Amino acid sequence: MDRAELAAFLRSRRERITPAQVGLPAGPRRRTPGLRREEAAQLAFISTEYYTRLEQARGPRPSREVLAGLARALRLTDAERDHLHHLAGAPPAPPPGPSRVVRQSILDLLQRLPQAATIVTSAMYEVIAWNDLAAALMEDFSAVPRRDRNLLRRTFLGPYPDGRRLFGVSDADRFGRVAAMDLRAVAARYPDDPELAELIRELLAGSEEFARLWESHDVADQPALRKTFQHPVVGPVTVDCDALDIADRDQHVVIYTAAPGSSSEEALRLLSVIGTQRMDDRRG
């Protein structure tokens, strides 16, 4: 543990964070724009005395839990978080399973695409972030348990809401083939993740189709770049599908857009207005 380097690193990162960034009032008596030590300690859920000792190169080696709190409080990037761990003599442990933490910049991106239905998926095909239009097009993900946001479960295991397999998308069978083959590679990357192992066991036990695909060892097709959602309110919505890799977190940003001037673009515009409310429910 390099106490002096750790102290300098913490101090420099604390001083660059403004109170507004963490939801604190600036106050009239601040001599510097950064956080005070007691504020950084509070955000990291440690005592001010302990934090002060760390910045004065007098503190004991922080635990992984303390380091996680410091990284969160000081808004560290992934590279800075790893550097913090190395300075503290506790290299970050490899992730036991796929990350479900979405970077704030990606969450901001979703909200900046109001005319595109956009989701973020984990390596396990779990929808872990979405914007309002994606919820209106596919499902109000906030209204279902986390386990039911998994696209593999929605593809292979019934019953299906409204009788629609995978939100009524036209390429559900092809998506199932691609996802089943990809899941083998995911399982190899995270062999010790119990939730991933449970997902595979559940799919094998509950779906003959998945079991057949899992055992076939076929080379997966490329996912379709254009697909049609059969929406229960606005009817068919044909969209282009683009997936962007977030390699450092093993996640994907999936963006659905309609052709300009098309009836599908008009349907998405209508969905952006009515949101996740069901027009047929309101008629009742």
C-alpha positions as CSV (number, residue, x, y, z in Angstrom):
1,M,0.0,0.0,0.0
2,D,1.4,3.4,-1.1
3,R,-0.1,5.7,1.5
4,A,1.3,8.9,0.1
5,E,0.1,8.2,-3.5
6,L,-3.3,7.1,-2.2
7,A,-3.6,10.3,-0.1
8,A,-2.7,12.5,-3.1
9,F,-5.1,10.6,-5.4
10,L,-8.0,10.9,-3.0
11,R,-7.4,14.6,-2.4
12,S,-7.1,15.4,-6.2
13,R,-10.4,13.5,-7.0
14,R,-12.3,15.0,-4.1
15,E,-11.3,18.5,-5.1
16,R,-12.6,18.1,-8.6
17,I,-16.1,17.0,-7.6
18,T,-18.5,20.0,-7.2
19,P,-21.3,19.8,-4.6
20,A,-23.9,20.1,-7.4
21,Q,-22.6,16.9,-8.9
22,V,-23.6,14.9,-5.8
23,G,-26.8,16.8,-4.9
24,L,-25.3,19.1,-2.2
25,P,-25.7,22.8,-1.9
26,A,-22.7,24.9,-2.8
27,G,-23.1,27.2,0.2
28,P,-21.6,30.8,0.5
29,R,-18.4,30.0,2.5
30,R,-16.6,27.5,0.2
31,R,-13.0,28.5,-0.5
32,T,-12.7,25.8,-3.2
33,P,-15.2,24.3,-5.7
34,G,-14.6,20.7,-4.5
35,L,-16.1,18.6,-1.8
36,R,-15.2,19.0,1.9
37,R,-13.6,16.0,3.6
38,E,-16.7,15.4,5.7
39,E,-18.9,15.4,2.6
40,A,-16.7,12.9,0.9
41,A,-16.7,10.7,4.0
42,Q,-20.5,10.9,4.3
43,L,-21.0,9.9,0.7
44,A,-18.6,7.0,1.1
45,F,-20.4,5.9,4.3
46,I,-17.2,6.1,6.5
47,S,-16.3,8.4,9.3
48,T,-14.7,11.8,8.7
49,E,-11.9,10.9,11.0
50,Y,-11.0,7.8,9.0
51,Y,-11.3,9.7,5.6
52,T,-9.1,12.5,7.0
53,R,-6.4,10.0,8.0
54,L,-6.4,8.4,4.6
55,E,-5.8,11.8,3.0
56,Q,-3.0,12.5,5.5
57,A,-1.3,9.2,4.6
58,R,-1.9,7.9,8.2
59,G,-4.9,5.5,7.7
60,P,-4.8,1.8,7.8
61,R,-5.3,-0.2,4.6
62,P,-9.0,0.3,3.5
63,S,-11.1,-2.8,2.9
64,R,-12.7,-3.5,-0.5
65,E,-16.0,-2.3,0.9
66,V,-14.4,1.1,1.8
67,L,-12.7,1.3,-1.6
68,A,-16.1,0.7,-3.3
69,G,-17.6,3.5,-1.2
70,L,-14.8,5.9,-2.1
71,A,-15.0,5.1,-5.8
72,R,-18.8,5.8,-5.7
73,A,-18.5,9.0,-3.6
74,L,-15.7,10.4,-5.8
75,R,-17.4,9.5,-9.1
76,L,-14.3,7.5,-10.3
77,T,-14.2,6.0,-13.7
78,D,-13.5,2.3,-14.1
79,A,-9.8,3.0,-14.7
80,E,-9.6,5.3,-11.7
81,R,-11.4,2.7,-9.5
82,D,-8.8,0.1,-10.5
83,H,-6.0,2.5,-9.8
84,L,-7.4,3.2,-6.4
85,H,-7.5,-0.5,-5.6
86,H,-3.9,-0.9,-6.7
87,L,-2.7,2.1,-4.6
88,A,-4.5,0.5,-1.6
89,G,-2.8,-2.8,-2.2
90,A,-6.0,-4.6,-2.9
91,P,-6.3,-5.2,-6.7
92,P,-9.9,-5.4,-7.8
93,A,-11.3,-8.9,-7.8
94,P,-12.6,-10.2,-11.2
95,P,-16.4,-9.9,-11.5
96,P,-18.2,-13.1,-10.4
97,G,-20.9,-12.4,-13.0
98,P,-22.1,-10.1,-15.7
99,S,-22.2,-6.4,-14.6
100,R,-25.7,-4.9,-14.1
101,V,-24.4,-1.4,-13.3
102,V,-24.9,1.0,-16.2
103,R,-22.6,4.0,-16.6
104,Q,-24.3,7.3,-16.0
105,S,-23.2,8.5,-19.4
106,I,-25.1,5.6,-21.0
107,L,-28.2,6.4,-18.9
108,D,-28.0,10.0,-20.1
109,L,-27.7,8.8,-23.7
110,L,-30.9,6.9,-23.4
111,Q,-32.8,10.0,-22.4
112,R,-31.2,12.0,-25.2
113,L,-32.8,9.6,-27.8
114,P,-36.5,10.3,-27.3
115,Q,-37.4,9.3,-30.8
116,A,-35.6,5.9,-30.6
117,A,-36.7,3.0,-28.4
118,T,-33.4,2.1,-26.6
119,I,-32.5,-0.5,-24.0
120,V,-29.3,-1.7,-22.4
121,T,-28.8,-5.5,-21.9
122,S,-26.4,-7.4,-19.8
123,A,-24.4,-10.4,-21.0
124,M,-27.2,-12.6,-19.7
125,Y,-29.7,-10.8,-21.9
126,E,-31.3,-9.0,-19.0
127,V,-32.8,-5.6,-19.7
128,I,-31.0,-3.4,-17.2
129,A,-31.9,0.1,-18.5
130,W,-34.4,1.6,-20.9
131,N,-36.0,4.8,-22.0
132,D,-39.7,5.7,-22.0
133,L,-40.2,4.9,-25.6
134,A,-38.7,1.4,-25.2
135,A,-41.1,0.8,-22.3
136,A,-44.1,1.9,-24.5
137,L,-43.0,-0.3,-27.4
138,M,-42.1,-3.4,-25.6
139,E,-43.2,-3.4,-21.9
140,D,-43.1,-1.3,-18.8
141,F,-40.0,-3.0,-17.4
142,S,-40.3,-1.1,-14.1
143,A,-43.6,-2.9,-13.5
144,V,-42.2,-6.5,-13.6
145,P,-39.7,-8.3,-11.3
146,R,-36.1,-8.1,-12.4
147,R,-36.0,-11.8,-13.3
148,D,-38.8,-11.3,-15.8
149,R,-36.8,-8.7,-17.6
150,N,-34.6,-11.4,-19.1
151,L,-35.1,-11.7,-22.8
152,L,-34.2,-15.4,-22.8
153,R,-36.9,-16.1,-20.4
154,R,-39.3,-14.0,-22.4
155,T,-38.4,-16.0,-25.5
156,F,-38.4,-19.6,-24.3
157,L,-40.6,-19.7,-21.2
158,G,-44.4,-19.1,-21.2
159,P,-47.0,-17.9,-20.6
160,Y,-46.5,-14.9,-22.8
161,P,-48.3,-11.6,-22.0
162,D,-51.1,-10.9,-24.5
163,G,-50.1,-14.1,-26.3
164,R,-47.0,-12.3,-27.7
165,R,-43.7,-14.1,-27.6
166,L,-40.9,-11.7,-26.9
167,F,-43.2,-8.6,-27.2
168,G,-44.6,-9.8,-30.6
169,V,-41.3,-9.3,-32.4
170,S,-41.0,-10.9,-35.9
171,D,-37.6,-12.5,-35.4
172,A,-38.2,-14.2,-32.1
173,D,-37.1,-17.6,-33.4
174,R,-33.9,-16.2,-34.9
175,F,-33.2,-14.2,-31.8
176,G,-33.6,-17.4,-29.7
177,R,-31.0,-19.2,-31.9
178,V,-28.5,-16.4,-31.6
179,A,-29.0,-15.9,-27.9
180,A,-28.8,-19.6,-27.0
181,M,-25.5,-20.0,-28.8
182,D,-24.1,-16.8,-27.3
183,L,-25.1,-17.9,-23.8
184,R,-22.6,-20.7,-24.1
185,A,-19.8,-18.1,-24.5
186,V,-21.2,-16.1,-21.6
187,A,-21.2,-19.2,-19.4
188,A,-17.6,-19.7,-20.2
189,R,-16.7,-16.2,-19.2
190,Y,-18.6,-16.4,-15.9
191,P,-18.3,-20.0,-14.7
192,D,-18.9,-19.1,-11.1
193,D,-22.0,-16.9,-11.4
194,P,-24.8,-18.8,-9.6
195,E,-27.6,-16.6,-11.2
196,L,-26.3,-17.4,-14.7
197,A,-26.1,-21.1,-13.8
198,E,-29.7,-21.0,-12.5
199,L,-30.9,-19.3,-15.7
200,I,-29.4,-22.0,-17.9
201,R,-30.9,-24.8,-15.7
202,E,-34.3,-23.1,-15.8
203,L,-34.2,-22.8,-19.6
204,L,-33.0,-26.4,-20.1
205,A,-35.8,-27.7,-17.9
206,G,-38.6,-25.5,-19.1
207,S,-38.0,-25.3,-22.9
208,E,-37.4,-28.2,-25.3
209,E,-36.6,-25.7,-27.9
210,F,-33.8,-24.1,-25.9
211,A,-32.5,-27.6,-24.8
212,R,-32.3,-28.6,-28.5
213,L,-30.5,-25.4,-29.4
214,W,-28.1,-25.7,-26.4
215,E,-27.1,-29.2,-27.4
216,S,-26.8,-28.5,-31.1
217,H,-23.6,-26.5,-30.9
218,D,-24.6,-24.8,-34.1
219,V,-22.9,-21.6,-35.2
220,A,-25.3,-18.7,-34.3
221,D,-26.9,-16.6,-37.0
222,Q,-26.4,-12.9,-37.1
223,P,-29.3,-11.1,-35.4
224,A,-31.8,-9.4,-37.8
225,L,-31.1,-5.7,-38.4
226,R,-34.8,-5.0,-39.1
227,K,-37.7,-6.4,-37.3
228,T,-41.4,-5.8,-36.7
229,F,-43.1,-5.5,-33.3
230,Q,-46.8,-6.4,-33.2
231,H,-48.0,-3.8,-30.7
232,P,-51.4,-4.4,-29.1
233,V,-52.3,-0.7,-29.4
234,V,-50.7,0.8,-32.5
235,G,-50.3,-2.3,-34.5
236,P,-47.2,-3.4,-36.4
237,V,-44.1,-1.2,-35.9
238,T,-41.1,-1.9,-38.2
239,V,-37.8,-0.7,-36.9
240,D,-34.1,-0.9,-37.7
241,C,-32.1,-2.5,-34.9
242,D,-28.5,-1.4,-34.0
243,A,-26.5,-2.8,-31.1
244,L,-23.5,-1.0,-29.7
245,D,-21.0,-2.9,-27.5
246,I,-20.0,-1.6,-24.0
247,A,-17.0,-3.9,-24.0
248,D,-15.7,-3.0,-20.5
249,R,-19.0,-4.0,-18.9
250,D,-20.0,-6.8,-21.3
251,Q,-23.2,-4.9,-22.1
252,H,-25.1,-3.8,-25.2
253,V,-27.0,-0.7,-26.1
254,V,-29.8,-1.7,-28.5
255,I,-31.4,1.1,-30.5
256,Y,-34.7,0.7,-32.4
257,T,-35.5,3.4,-35.0
258,A,-38.2,3.7,-37.7
259,A,-37.6,5.0,-41.2
260,P,-38.3,8.7,-41.5
261,G,-41.7,9.4,-42.9
262,S,-43.0,5.9,-42.4
263,S,-46.1,4.7,-40.7
264,S,-43.9,3.1,-38.1
265,E,-42.3,6.4,-37.3
266,E,-45.8,7.8,-36.8
267,A,-46.6,4.8,-34.5
268,L,-43.5,5.5,-32.4
269,R,-44.5,9.1,-32.2
270,L,-47.9,8.1,-30.9
271,L,-46.3,5.7,-28.4
272,S,-44.1,8.5,-27.1
273,V,-47.3,10.4,-26.3
274,I,-49.4,7.7,-24.7
275,G,-46.4,6.1,-23.0
276,T,-47.1,2.8,-21.3
277,Q,-50.8,3.4,-20.8
278,R,-53.1,1.1,-22.8
279,M,-55.5,3.0,-25.0
280,D,-58.0,0.1,-24.9
281,D,-57.8,0.2,-21.1
282,R,-58.8,3.8,-21.0
283,R,-61.8,3.1,-23.3
284,G,-63.2,0.9,-20.6
